[in-house]
Amino acid sequence: MNALNASNEAGFVEAKQAELLGSGLDALRTFAVSFDRVQTALRGLADLGDEAAARRVERMSRELEALEPSVTMIGQIKSGKTSLVNALIGAPDLLPSDVNPWTSVVTSLHLHPEKPGFTQRATFRFFDKDEWDRLISGGGRIGELASRAGAEDELEKIKLQVSQMREKSRLRLGRNFEMLLGQQRDYGYFDKDLIERYVCLGDAVDEADETSGNMQGHFADITKAADLHMTRAALPMPLCIRDTPGVNDTFMMREQITIRAIRDSRICVVVLSAHQALSSTDMALIRLISLVKSRDIIIFVNRVDELSDPAAQIPQIRESIVATLKKHNGPKEAKIIFGSALWASYALQMRLDDLPASSAASLANWAALCDDDACTGVLDETTAWRLSGLPVLQDAISQRVAQGIGTALLQRIGASAKNLASGLAAANQIGAQPEESRVVARIQSCEAQARMASLIKTRKTELRAEFDAILSTFDARMERVQASFLDRATASLVEHLEHHGDQTIWNYDPAGLRALLSASHKVLARNSQSAFDKATKAAAADVMDVYAQAFDLGGNTFDIARPRPPLVPPPVTLGRTIALDLSGRWWKRWWLQRRGHKAYAESFFDLIKSETSPVIKELRDDLAQSVRDEAIAVFDAFLSEQLAVFERLDCMQTASPAELTDYIARHAPQEKRALLERVMATLNEYAES
């Protein structure tokens, strides 16, 4: 093959890959158009005002440009999650899909639209000293639990594993490897070998490999997170895909890492294996996804290529998943998609002829039921890609991004920009009035300034007091829930002992505790959003009253766009594993180490209180506090915007005729007035959406 033919073939492959990767992204493309319209309106707005207005517009533009919706991927072990991630990002072989499941690395793939001059880059962050010390000294979360439960033999086993892990790290990284903790490594490139050096946790160190220069897994023991920046064909806007380590690891470190990743993303894709589907053994996974809104959960059942008769088996698997979720109070309306990362990968690489025979047979079986207009009956790359489920998955993600975080951001920026534009329009209106027809203000400038300062101070104080009361009530409610649960559980234990003695092991389901704490979270969310809405409504009315009396603005001539309440994160920390979630040998050991009803009751009470208190503390000090802080920050920014509008109008109201003439000449010629009208029309669409 000559160079020209090779170039043509490579170009064809790239074009075909872009075509495949672009399917299912219609919602994102539509959103990108809206995004560009708001950006264009902001650029126009920046040209209409003074330097102060331009700086405010610049801040809005930066916030808009920083938009990077994230999708967290979690799944069962051996569900093919990483292979699915590779297919999603259009790089079938990038992330090592055979990573040892004990790795604790969250890999964030920052996908960017293709553009000239973009440089791939990577950052790898190590655990900090506190996180490492917690693992080394106590065996991580599972070590804490073993210690509380009195499972000394289990604790010794964990400590031995930790010791072996520490020694392995020392051999790999040198005696002073702990000096690396808390650091990060930055690269202006990445490839598969570099990634495996940080995220692929291999088996025990082979000295021959070390001396031969094999660096696979070299830093994996201490790597906490990897951030990879890359372009992705056909993507209309930035998107982050987070590949998490899951929830089932030896030291339960991954669970907390995954919980944080889910909380930081609005969308969660749960990857299951068609062979494993979803059962009671996946309780840790079900607990996590049950705490996220059903709308934000997408379940992708992977590896249907391994089913002998997918046309018959897939409906059965779907019924099983729905039944399991219903039985364990999982998300009721989560979207369930069936597909194959393998089919997607082979389609992307134009290698369908190389599909294993069994996989090809499954593809043909599933294709026979395809009722999509694009399924022509020919098993080409387009058909295989569609049957892989990737287009449906991309469509589900795209819709949730566009209708969720995307719309919320455009509304917030649109409202802020509209308020600025309204202020400019009002200033132009005041400036254009002939001196003899100007309305005499009902209150003078000094009084108007004092009223604005007073109302801003009052409304800020009121909202802070309201949130203090909301958080105090939330805290008290959670304390009551915990105390009530402990009393009920302890009473149940005592009753069991009285009727059955200590020869029969007793268990108690913590689902009731989680349900009550989740209900408390819903009350927090409802009260927080209500308080915010009430505060912005009252503040807007106060400001409008000042505008009416100081500048004769109001009625149909001027209005204020209020920001929406910030979204409240889901209480994913409630999914954290506690002692009551563990069965088998854990409870048997705990049970056999105690004698006497009182010893059982007291020990149980202390154990469960120490297990549940950190969960309550995190809900109170982390989640609830972040809700308060974000609401107050948005409210304060809203008041600052209105103060800036007031100051502009006050300046115009007190300006001399010569100053007004100069202002109108510079800021309100005919072409700028026309531009302002167009900007206002665009911003009105999004401020009220």
Summary of the structure (lengths in Angstrom):
residues: 689
radius of gyration: 29.9
end to end distance: 56.0
largest distance: 97.9
contacts: 2241
relative contact order: 0.12
helix: 64%
strand: 8%
